[in-house]
Amino acid sequence: MYLEEPRYAYMFGFLQMDGSLSSGGGNRGRLSLEVAHRDIHLLYAFQRLTPYYTSVRERIRETNFKASAHSAIWTLCSLEARTRLMDLGIPSGRKSHRVRPPTVQHAERDYWRGVIDADGSVGLTGRGLPFIALTSASDALALGFCAYVRALTNAERVPSRNARDGIFNLVYTKESAVALIQHLYYPGSLALERKQRSAAAAERRVRPTTMARTGARRRWSSMEDHRLIEAGNPESVAAELGRSPKACALRLWRLRSGELTPPG
């Protein structure tokens, strides 16, 4: 189960988000994943991928949202397999704030597709704009996703928790969303079938001729970084640098937080 293999990287990302790992004394413990019955095909795919015994079962129960909720559950009990997955980065117990991208070599776009399929969304907004979004409580995951998308599309985001529940809601739209969707949901990739359909619909979306395009972003020079750090006040140098106060504030935050290396 090496994460350089795209299917395992996807599976790992999905399990990090939606899987539940419990540990007990001795060999006790299990990793389980419950999905809506419509997504049972993914559990069978995971069962075929896993070189250990796993089970898939169905259940119907009453929930706060539905009188007869039909779901499917994939379960893995092997101690060797659970230890391997814990070493790779799936913690036991409550994990929403603790998950982080793998530190070992891994198929990145497949890993992030698994994360999006589990805790994200993709498709068209109410206005018909392509979008892709990730919801997470983890600082490391939010920062990692923003860095990955920035390297791919040059779209800038500063992760911030919302005031209502302290969760990161990272949303990309228009050209950056289409580029990311095409990159993640490539032909033949393992994914939730409904997310694949939504991704295909977003890719086919034709931009209205009346909608302005986002221009290419101007890269920051080391001289601009020096001036920004020297001034310490984004608004005071925005006009001098020919940039918006918001862009200057974002750049200064990234330099001070260590996300970017300050100029020498």
SVG drawing of the C-alpha trace seen along z (x, -y; Angstrom):
<svg xmlns="http://www.w3.org/2000/svg" viewBox="-39 -55 60 66">
<polyline fill="none" stroke="black" stroke-width="0.4" points="0.0,0.0 2.5,-2.6 1.2,-6.1 3.2,-6.6 0.5,-4.4 -2.3,-6.7 -5.2,-4.5 -3.7,-4.0 -3.0,-7.7 -6.7,-8.4 -7.9,-5.8 -5.6,-7.2 -6.9,-10.7 -10.5,-9.6 -9.9,-7.5 -8.0,-10.4 -11.2,-12.5 -14.1,-10.1 -12.6,-7.0 -12.8,-6.1 -9.9,-4.4 -10.2,-2.9 -7.6,-1.1 -8.0,1.3 -5.9,3.6 -3.8,6.3 -4.9,6.8 -8.3,5.1 -9.3,2.2 -10.6,1.5 -10.7,-1.1 -14.2,-1.7 -15.7,-3.9 -19.5,-4.5 -20.9,-6.0 -24.3,-6.5 -25.5,-3.4 -25.3,-5.2 -21.5,-5.3 -21.1,-1.6 -19.1,-1.1 -16.2,-2.9 -16.1,-0.5 -15.9,2.4 -13.0,0.7 -11.2,0.2 -11.9,3.9 -10.2,4.9 -7.2,2.6 -6.6,3.7 -4.2,6.7 -5.8,7.7 -9.3,9.0 -12.0,6.4 -15.8,6.6 -18.6,4.5 -22.0,4.6 -25.2,2.5 -27.5,1.1 -30.7,-0.9 -31.3,-3.1 -33.2,-6.1 -31.3,-9.4 -32.1,-13.0 -32.3,-13.7 -34.0,-10.6 -36.3,-7.9 -34.7,-5.1 -31.1,-6.0 -29.5,-3.3 -25.7,-3.2 -22.8,-0.8 -19.8,-0.2 -16.3,1.0 -14.3,2.5 -10.6,3.4 -9.4,5.1 -5.8,6.2 -3.4,4.8 -0.6,4.8 -2.7,2.7 -3.9,0.4 -0.4,-0.2 0.8,-1.0 -2.0,-3.5 -1.4,-5.1 2.3,-5.5 1.3,-7.2 -0.9,-9.7 -4.4,-8.4 -4.7,-9.1 -7.0,-7.1 -9.9,-8.7 -11.0,-12.3 -8.9,-13.5 -10.5,-16.5 -7.9,-19.0 -4.9,-16.6 -4.9,-15.2 -2.2,-16.6 -0.9,-15.8 1.5,-12.8 5.2,-13.5 6.3,-10.6 6.4,-10.6 2.9,-10.3 0.7,-10.8 -0.4,-14.3 -3.2,-14.9 -4.8,-11.5 -4.4,-12.2 -6.1,-15.6 -8.9,-14.1 -9.6,-11.6 -9.7,-14.5 -12.1,-16.5 -14.3,-13.5 -14.7,-12.9 -14.8,-16.5 -15.2,-18.7 -17.5,-19.5 -17.2,-20.1 -19.6,-21.3 -21.5,-24.4 -22.7,-27.2 -26.2,-28.5 -25.0,-31.1 -23.6,-28.4 -19.9,-29.0 -17.5,-26.1 -16.3,-25.6 -14.3,-23.2 -14.2,-23.5 -12.7,-21.9 -14.1,-22.1 -11.6,-21.2 -10.8,-21.9 -7.1,-21.1 -4.6,-24.0 -2.0,-21.7 -4.6,-20.4 -5.9,-23.9 -2.4,-25.3 -1.3,-22.3 -4.3,-22.5 -3.8,-26.3 -0.1,-25.8 -0.9,-22.9 -3.5,-24.9 -1.3,-28.0 1.5,-26.1 -0.9,-24.7 -3.1,-27.7 -1.4,-30.7 -4.6,-31.4 -3.9,-33.0 -5.9,-32.1 -5.2,-32.9 -6.9,-30.2 -9.1,-31.6 -11.7,-29.9 -15.3,-31.0 -16.8,-32.7 -19.8,-30.3 -18.0,-27.0 -14.3,-27.6 -13.9,-25.6 -11.9,-26.4 -14.1,-26.8 -11.7,-27.0 -13.5,-27.8 -12.1,-28.2 -14.2,-29.3 -14.0,-30.1 -10.6,-29.4 -8.7,-28.3 -11.5,-25.8 -11.6,-24.4 -7.8,-24.0 -7.9,-22.2 -10.8,-20.0 -9.1,-18.9 -5.9,-18.2 -7.6,-16.1 -10.4,-14.3 -8.4,-13.0 -9.7,-10.2 -9.6,-6.8 -9.0,-8.1 -10.6,-6.4 -13.3,-8.7 -16.9,-8.9 -19.1,-8.5 -21.3,-11.4 -18.3,-13.7 -16.9,-12.6 -20.2,-13.6 -20.2,-16.9 -16.5,-17.5 -17.3,-16.7 -20.3,-19.2 -18.0,-21.9 -15.3,-21.2 -17.9,-21.5 -19.1,-24.9 -18.6,-27.6 -17.7,-31.0 -20.4,-33.7 -19.0,-36.2 -20.1,-39.0 -18.0,-37.8 -14.6,-39.3 -11.6,-37.0 -9.2,-37.1 -5.9,-38.5 -2.5,-36.9 -1.0,-37.6 2.1,-39.7 4.9,-37.9 6.5,-39.6 10.1,-40.6 12.6,-40.4 12.9,-44.3 9.1,-44.5 9.4,-42.1 12.2,-44.1 10.2,-47.3 7.1,-45.7 9.0,-44.3 10.8,-47.6 7.6,-49.6 5.7,-47.2 2.4,-48.8 0.8,-47.4 -1.5,-50.4 1.4,-52.9 3.3,-51.2 0.4,-49.8 0.4,-52.7 4.2,-52.8 4.3,-49.1 1.3,-49.4 -0.7,-46.8 -3.9,-46.7 -3.7,-47.1 -5.2,-43.6 -2.5,-42.0 0.2,-43.8 -1.4,-42.6 -1.5,-39.0 2.1,-39.1 3.3,-40.6 1.4,-38.0 2.9,-35.1 6.4,-36.5 6.0,-37.0 4.3,-33.7 7.2,-31.7 5.0,-30.5 7.4,-32.3 11.1,-32.8 12.0,-36.5 14.5,-37.9 18.1,-37.7"/>
</svg>
